[in-house]
Amino acid sequence: MTGLGSAVRAASATLREAGVASPEVDAVELAAHVLGVAAHEVRRRMIVGGSLPDSFDEAYAAVLAERARRVPLQHLTGRAPFRTLTLHVGPGVFVPRPETEVVVELALAEVDRLLGTRPSGIRLVDLCSGSGAIALAVKTERPRVHVRAIELSGDAVAWATANRDRLGLDVAILQGDATEPAIPDWSGSVDLVTANPPYIPSDAVPVDPEVRDHDPEVALYGGSEDGLAIPLRVAAAAAELLGPGGLLLMEHADTQGESLPARLLSTGQWSFVVDHVDLSGRPRVTAARRA
């Protein structure tokens, strides 16, 4: 039986040869998954040593082979970290990315600004909700917010619902088209709309196999050469939901930091539009105030 340190180092080398972007981290995460422990415990055991279950080598080799084939790490472990949450994900749902946490940061800032001014509570609608990452994160960190999430894909709705139920959060998750959200009782009275719509230009096929081959196409492509057809339709729906002065926060591709704000301003529906960068300094989220 191979020692844990040797196994993880060999796995890291295999993943590096396969072109995985973070081979050492993934090798540790896969070992943690197989052993049923946290990643920091794997690193501890790599130093102090100790015996491994008889089944470890075979199970580790199996998940390692899948990761080397560029099956997403999150599909193999069944989980994806997002802010304070661990979300369950798998085939059929978009895997949440760290850059989307910028949307949550901006949403929380808006919620904090509104606290005390909305006696009936703050209303947030999350469009194109996917795994529920944004909606569930906001509800976790600001429990007083009333949150509804809308997602088109039945598979993604199932993942989001399972995440909500496991976390015990009071979030309404609805299956529907984010460009025509069917929540008439909230129309024109929403304080905040968040959205991570599909925005990849139609001819810009992702290079990474994890994205190209495993994220659902409905969550990727924006429906036009510039990738903005669907985002603009989602923004128009958001304008119908928001009350005057309500805020839209929309994630976009790093190439759309000028084009999306300009297109939103041209509609006349928004009184103030500004773009925000992510932690790597790339354009990532457009904020727009309802006129």
Summary of the structure (lengths in Angstrom):
residues: 291
radius of gyration: 20.7
end to end distance: 66.3
largest distance: 67.2
contacts: 973
relative contact order: 0.11
helix: 43%
strand: 20%
